[in-house]
Amino acid sequence: MDSLQEAAAADETLDPPDWTEVEALSHRIVDDAIAYLKDVRERPAWREMSAEVRSFFSAPLPRSPAPAADVYDDVARNLMPYPMGNIHPRFWSWYMGSSNFTGALGDFLAAIQGSNLGGGNHAAGLMDKQVVNWMKEMVGFPASASGTLVSGGSMANIIGLTVARNVKAGVDVRERGVGAMPKPLRYYASDQVHSCHRKAVEALGLGNRALRRISTDAGLRIDIAALKAAIAEDREAGFRPACVIGTAGTVNTGAVDDLQALASVAAEEDLWFHVDGCIGALIAIAPENRSLVAGIEQADSIALDPHKSLHAPFEAGCALVRDASQHRNTFAVTPEYLESTPRGLASGEWLHDYGLQTSRGFRALKIWMALKEHGVEKFGRLIDQNIAQARHLTRLIEAEPALELMSPTIINIVSFRHRLDGASEEKLKAFNTEIMLRLQEEGIAVLSDTTVQGRHCLRVAIANHRTRRDDLDLLVSEVLRLGQEIAAATPG
């Protein structure tokens, strides 16, 4: 054997030496995955890891190979039994969605195909654009609008707010920077706005003070009169009002701003109208409740999350922009190594021109497959179903003297707490937090807590296609049981 042959024989690869063994292991993994989801209701909603499991994740860097079957055994033993829990039917903590099996297969196939969705002339790129087009259709955006799939709501909001900054800056901010703007910009949102918007204005170089939080009405929606007053005040003070952010589903209570009124204010005041619809934008496809987000189609940009209402496996967000040229002009850069060609791989559209990532995962396939399997109408019915379940829980709370509803139930988020006679707000917080933690530790249900108008409460976000009404009946009975036990054991 000559030296070239010897070198070729020594070349390494990550492909397995025996595909038969891999095939057998793969069948085992798929079988286990099906059982994992099929039996999810029989497992705790959440459980604490043992010290032994925690120590497993402190193991040093592996330097030598191990059989793939042994690697999977480690995963099956130490990872799979301890999920966050959002696929469980009684996970109502944060607004996440609960995934779906077909979408998981899509993620697997996307990884097998291995395409980078920075762009180019290949099928995955066309599918990515098709899924974005479907998102536009769902919320009533024109076909001429643009969009991009991103990691989630935080990034989708950053995309929309970046386009707003560049359009309203008054200078070529890409070339000259925010320091060259003739007037500092101001963005407006309700005092219930998600914290990602603060991160966005800071990352955009505008600073936290550029985001004015406007007071809310009794329904926790942005106060339109207060918004107009703030805009006038800022103009008088030498600022440039640039963008109003409407929220279609606040994270605390699910409140939906009056999007039609905000669209009118934006038009009158020459503001960019952005909608944070990560929680509620896709109520637009729900036949019984779509009127709750009327006006969303008038936005200049929208952020939404397929991994919430469409239950795509994490992660999948989407930013939509009405004016495609404004969107592309905000992000497009064409270096010599990414120039287009008249034919071949580089003749396709460069999708990275619509966002911050040059390397982009193939997020579209898991969304595409689930939509093709179930149809968009079923996802709309599931949204209506979760909203109806939230109203059912609200009625249970209102009928129980020991419980107190803390805000109106608008969509599928319910904020409430257990009463404790004569207790201060501080004691009420400790009491309800203990109920929440015991629900988690006993594997019954996963709730979160928050503060609404200065009062602590528990929060149930029903973004879960596996939830049934009897799960909510169980929640109320278990909250009452734990409340009695904790109160009886609390001195004084």
C-alpha positions in Angstrom: 0.0 0.0 0.0 1.5 3.4 -1.0 1.4 6.5 1.2 -1.7 7.9 -0.5 -3.6 4.7 0.1 -2.4 4.5 3.7 -3.6 8.1 4.3 -7.0 7.4 2.8 -7.4 4.3 5.0 -6.6 6.4 8.1 -9.2 9.1 7.3 -11.9 9.3 10.1 -15.6 10.0 10.0 -18.5 10.4 12.4 -20.5 7.8 10.5 -20.9 4.5 12.3 -18.8 1.5 11.4 -21.9 -0.7 11.5 -25.1 0.8 10.2 -27.0 -2.3 11.3 -26.4 -1.5 15.0 -27.4 2.1 14.5 -30.6 1.0 12.9 -31.5 -1.3 15.8 -30.7 1.5 18.3 -32.8 4.0 16.3 -35.8 1.7 16.4 -35.4 1.4 20.1 -35.2 5.2 20.6 -38.3 5.7 18.5 -40.2 3.1 20.4 -39.2 4.7 23.7 -40.2 8.1 22.4 -43.7 6.9 21.5 -44.1 5.4 24.9 -42.7 8.5 26.5 -45.5 10.6 25.0 -48.2 8.0 25.1 -47.8 7.6 28.9 -47.0 11.3 29.7 -50.2 11.6 31.8 -49.1 8.8 34.1 -45.9 10.6 35.1 -45.4 13.5 37.5 -45.9 16.9 36.0 -42.4 17.7 37.4 -40.0 16.1 39.8 -36.8 17.0 41.5 -33.5 15.3 40.4 -31.6 13.2 42.9 -28.1 14.0 44.0 -26.8 11.1 41.9 -28.4 12.5 38.7 -27.1 16.0 39.4 -23.6 14.6 39.9 -23.8 12.8 36.5 -23.8 16.3 34.8 -20.5 17.1 36.5 -18.6 14.4 34.7 -15.4 15.6 32.9 -15.0 16.0 29.2 -15.1 12.6 27.4 -11.9 12.0 25.6 -12.4 8.5 24.3 -15.3 6.9 22.5 -18.2 4.9 24.0 -20.8 2.7 22.3 -23.8 4.7 21.1 -26.1 2.3 23.0 -24.3 3.2 26.2 -24.6 6.9 25.4 -28.3 6.5 24.9 -28.7 4.6 28.2 -27.2 7.6 29.9 -29.7 9.9 28.3 -32.6 7.6 29.1 -31.6 7.2 32.7 -30.5 10.8 33.6 -32.2 13.2 31.2 -35.6 11.9 29.9 -37.2 11.3 33.4 -36.5 15.0 34.4 -38.0 17.3 31.8 -39.1 20.9 32.4 -42.6 19.3 32.0 -44.2 21.5 29.3 -45.4 18.4 27.4 -47.4 17.3 30.5 -51.2 18.0 30.4 -51.0 19.8 33.8 -48.1 22.1 32.9 -49.5 25.6 33.0 -46.5 27.5 34.3 -45.1 29.7 31.5 -46.8 30.1 28.2 -44.9 27.6 26.1 -47.0 25.2 24.0 -46.6 21.4 24.5 -45.0 20.1 21.4 -46.3 17.4 19.1 -44.9 14.1 17.9 -45.0 14.8 14.2 -43.1 18.1 14.8 -40.5 16.1 16.7 -40.1 13.8 13.7 -39.7 17.0 11.6 -36.9 18.2 13.8 -35.2 14.8 13.4 -35.5 14.8 9.6 -34.3 18.5 9.5 -31.2 17.4 11.4 -30.7 14.4 9.1 -31.1 16.5 6.0 -28.7 19.0 7.5 -29.5 22.1 5.5 -28.3 25.6 6.6 -31.2 28.0 6.1 -29.0 31.0 5.5 -30.4 30.7 2.0 -29.6 29.2 -1.4 -31.3 27.3 -4.1 -32.5 24.1 -2.3 -35.8 22.7 -1.1 -35.5 23.6 2.6 -35.2 27.2 1.6 -38.4 27.1 -0.4 -40.2 25.3 2.5 -38.9 28.0 4.9 -40.5 30.7 2.7 -43.7 28.7 2.4 -44.1 28.5 6.1 -43.5 32.2 6.5 -46.2 32.8 3.8 -48.6 30.6 5.8 -47.9 32.7 8.9 -48.7 35.8 6.9 -52.0 34.3 5.8 -52.9 33.3 9.3 -52.7 36.9 10.7 -54.1 38.6 7.6 -50.9 40.1 6.3 -50.6 40.8 2.5 -48.7 38.3 0.3 -46.2 41.1 -0.4 -45.1 41.3 3.2 -41.9 39.5 4.4 -40.9 37.5 7.4 -38.3 35.3 8.9 -38.3 32.3 11.2 -36.3 32.9 14.4 -35.6 31.3 17.7 -38.6 32.7 19.5 -40.6 35.7 20.6 -37.7 37.7 22.0 -35.8 37.6 18.8 -39.0 38.1 16.7 -39.7 41.3 18.6 -36.1 42.5 18.2 -36.4 42.0 14.4 -39.6 44.2 14.3 -38.3 46.9 16.6 -35.0 47.1 14.7 -36.8 47.7 11.4 -38.9 50.4 13.3 -35.7 52.1 14.5 -34.1 52.2 11.1 -37.2 53.5 9.4 -37.8 56.2 12.0 -34.2 57.2 12.8 -34.1 60.2 10.5 -30.6 59.2 9.3 -28.9 56.2 7.8 -28.5 54.6 11.2 -26.8 51.5 9.7 -24.0 53.6 8.4 -23.8 56.4 11.0 -25.1 54.8 14.2 -27.7 55.9 16.7 -25.5 58.8 17.8 -26.2 60.6 14.5 -30.0 60.6 15.0 -31.2 64.2 15.1 -33.7 63.4 17.9 -33.8 60.5 20.4 -36.5 58.0 19.6 -39.3 57.0 21.9 -41.1 53.7 21.9 -44.4 53.1 23.7 -46.0 50.1 25.3 -48.3 49.2 28.2 -46.9 48.7 31.7 -47.7 45.0 31.2 -45.3 44.7 28.2 -42.9 41.7 28.2 -39.4 42.2 29.5 -37.9 41.3 26.1 -38.8 44.7 24.9 -36.5 46.3 27.4 -33.7 44.1 26.2 -34.5 45.1 22.7 -34.3 48.8 23.2 -31.1 48.4 25.1 -29.6 46.2 22.4 -30.6 48.8 19.8 -28.6 51.5 21.6 -31.7 53.5 22.5 -31.6 52.7 26.3 -34.3 51.6 28.7 -35.6 55.1 29.0 -36.6 55.1 25.4 -39.3 52.6 26.2 -42.2 54.5 27.9 -44.5 52.2 29.8 -48.0 53.6 29.6 -50.6 53.0 32.3 -53.4 50.5 31.7 -57.1 50.5 32.2 -59.2 48.2 34.4 -58.8 45.4 31.9 -55.0 45.9 31.9 -54.9 47.2 28.4 -52.9 50.2 27.3 -54.7 53.4 28.1 -55.2 55.2 24.8 -55.7 58.6 26.3 -52.5 58.2 28.4 -50.6 57.1 25.3 -51.6 60.2 23.3 -50.6 62.4 26.2 -47.2 60.8 26.4 -46.6 61.2 22.7 -47.5 64.9 22.9 -45.3 65.3 25.9 -42.3 63.7 24.2 -42.7 65.8 21.1 -42.7 68.9 23.2 -39.6 67.8 25.0 -37.7 67.3 21.8 -38.0 63.5 21.4 -39.2 61.7 18.3 -42.1 59.3 18.9 -41.2 56.3 16.7 -43.1 53.2 17.6 -46.1 52.0 19.5 -46.1 48.3 20.7 -49.4 46.6 21.0 -49.6 43.5 23.0 -51.9 40.7 21.9 -51.9 38.7 25.1 -49.9 40.0 28.0 -47.8 37.5 29.9 -49.3 38.3 33.3 -53.0 38.1 32.5 -53.5 37.6 28.8 -54.9 41.1 28.3 -55.2 42.2 24.7 -54.6 45.8 23.8 -57.2 47.5 21.6 -55.2 46.9 18.4 -57.6 48.8 16.2 -57.3 51.9 18.4 -53.5 51.6 18.4 -53.4 51.3 14.6 -55.4 54.5 14.4 -53.0 56.3 16.9 -50.0 55.1 14.9 -51.5 56.3 11.7 -52.4 59.7 13.1 -49.0 60.2 14.8 -46.8 58.7 12.1 -45.6 55.9 14.3 -44.5 52.4 13.5 -47.1 49.9 14.8 -45.6 46.7 16.1 -47.6 43.9 17.7 -46.1 41.5 20.2 -48.3 38.6 19.4 -46.2 35.9 20.8 -49.0 34.8 23.1 -52.1 35.8 21.2 -51.4 36.6 17.5 -52.6 33.2 16.3 -56.0 33.7 18.0 -56.6 35.1 14.5 -57.1 31.5 13.4 -59.5 30.6 16.2 -63.1 30.7 14.9 -64.8 31.6 18.2 -62.3 34.1 19.5 -60.6 35.7 16.5 -62.3 39.0 17.2 -60.2 39.5 20.3 -57.2 40.4 18.0 -59.1 42.4 15.4 -56.7 45.0 14.0 -53.6 42.9 14.1 -53.6 42.8 10.3 -53.0 46.6 10.4 -49.6 46.3 12.1 -46.3 47.2 10.4 -44.7 44.2 12.1 -45.7 41.3 14.2 -43.9 38.9 16.5 -45.4 35.4 16.9 -44.4 32.0 18.2 -45.3 28.7 16.4 -43.9 26.9 19.4 -46.8 28.2 21.4 -50.2 28.1 19.7 -49.0 25.7 16.9 -47.2 23.5 19.5 -44.0 23.2 17.4 -41.1 21.7 19.3 -38.8 24.3 20.6 -37.6 26.6 19.2 -39.7 28.4 16.6 -40.5 32.1 16.4 -41.5 34.3 13.5 -41.2 38.0 12.7 -43.4 39.4 10.0 -42.9 42.9 8.4 -45.5 44.5 6.1 -43.0 46.3 3.9 -40.5 43.7 2.6 -38.0 46.3 1.4 -37.8 48.0 4.7 -37.3 44.6 6.3 -34.5 43.6 3.9 -32.8 47.0 4.0 -32.5 46.8 7.8 -30.3 43.6 7.7 -29.0 42.8 4.2 -25.3 42.6 3.7 -23.7 41.0 0.6 -20.0 40.1 1.1 -18.0 38.7 -1.8 -18.3 35.1 -0.4 -22.2 35.3 -0.5 -22.8 36.8 -3.9 -25.6 35.4 -5.9 -25.1 33.4 -9.1 -27.4 33.1 -12.1 -27.6 29.3 -11.7 -26.7 26.7 -9.1 -26.8 26.7 -5.3 -26.2 30.4 -4.8 -29.0 31.4 -7.2 -31.6 31.1 -4.5 -32.7 33.9 -2.1 -30.4 34.6 0.8 -32.8 34.3 3.8 -30.2 35.7 6.2 -30.9 39.1 4.7 -34.0 39.3 6.9 -32.4 38.8 10.3 -29.3 38.7 12.4 -28.3 35.1 11.8 -26.2 34.0 8.8 -26.4 30.4 10.0 -30.0 29.4 10.4 -31.5 26.1 11.5 -34.2 24.3 9.5 -37.1 25.3 11.7 -39.7 25.2 9.0 -40.0 21.4 8.6 -41.5 20.7 12.0 -44.1 23.4 11.5 -44.8 22.4 8.0 -45.3 18.7 8.8 -47.7 19.3 11.7 -49.8 21.9 9.7 -50.0 19.4 6.8 -51.0 16.6 9.1 -53.7 18.4 11.2 -54.6 21.5 9.1 -54.7 25.0 10.4 -58.4 24.7 11.4 -57.6 22.2 14.1 -55.0 24.4 15.6 -57.6 27.2 15.7 -60.0 24.9 17.5 -57.3 24.0 20.0 -56.8 27.7 20.8 -60.6 28.1 21.3 -60.5 24.9 23.5 -57.8 26.3 25.8 -59.7 29.6 26.1 -62.8 27.7 27.0 -60.9 25.7 29.6 -59.6 29.0 31.1 -63.1 30.2 31.4 -64.1 26.9 33.1 -61.3 27.3 35.6 -62.4 30.9 36.2 -65.9 29.7 37.0 -64.5 27.2 39.5 -62.5 29.9 41.2 -65.4 32.3 41.4 -67.6 29.6 42.9 -65.1 28.8 45.6 -65.0 31.3 48.6 -61.5 30.3 49.5 -60.2 31.4 46.1 -59.9 34.8 44.6 -59.7 35.8 40.9 -57.0 38.5 40.5 -57.8 39.8 37.0 -60.3 39.3 34.2 -59.8 36.2 32.2 -59.5 37.3 28.6 -57.8 34.4 26.8 -56.2 31.3 28.2 -54.4 32.8 31.2 -56.0 32.8 34.7 -54.5 34.7 37.6 -55.8 33.8 41.1 -54.8 33.1 44.7 -55.9 31.3 47.8 -57.3 33.6 50.4 -56.0 33.6 54.0 -58.1 35.5 56.5 -56.5 38.4 58.1 -53.1 37.9 56.3 -50.9 40.7 55.1 -49.8 40.8 51.4 -46.5 39.4 52.5 -48.0 36.4 54.3 -50.4 35.8 51.4 -47.4 35.7 49.0 -45.6 33.2 51.2 -48.8 31.1 51.6 -49.6 30.9 47.9 -46.0 30.4 46.9 -45.9 27.4 49.2 -49.0 26.0 47.5 -47.4 26.4 44.1 -44.2 24.7 45.2 -46.0 21.8 46.8 -48.0 21.3 43.6 -44.8 21.0 41.7 -43.0 18.8 44.3 -45.9 16.4 44.5 -46.0 16.2 40.7 -49.6 17.3 40.6 -49.3 20.4 38.4 -46.9 23.2 37.4 -48.0 26.7 37.9 -46.0 30.0 38.1 -46.6 33.1 40.1 -46.6 36.8 39.3 -47.7 40.2 40.6 -50.7 41.9 39.2 -51.3 45.6 40.2 -49.1 45.1 43.2 -50.7 41.9 44.4 -49.0 38.5 44.3 -51.0 35.7 42.7 -50.7 32.3 41.0 -50.9 32.1 37.3 -52.3 29.3 35.1 -51.4 29.6 31.4 -53.3 26.9 29.5 -51.3 26.6 26.3 -51.6 22.8 26.2 -53.3 20.6 23.7 -53.3 17.7 26.2 -55.1 19.5 29.0 -58.7 18.3 29.8 -61.2 20.0 32.0 -60.9 17.4 34.7 -57.3 18.4 35.0 -58.5 21.8 36.0 -61.0 20.3 38.4 -58.1 18.4 40.0 -56.1 21.6 40.2 -58.8 23.4 42.2 -59.3 20.6 44.6 -55.6 20.2 45.2 -55.1 23.9 45.8 -57.8 23.8 48.4 -56.4 20.7 50.0 -52.9 22.1 50.2 -54.2 25.5 51.4 -56.0 23.8 54.3 -52.9 21.7 55.2 -50.5 24.7 55.0 -52.9 27.0 57.0 -53.3 24.4 59.7 -49.6 24.0 60.1 -48.9 27.8 60.1 -48.6 29.3 63.6 -50.9 32.3 64.4 
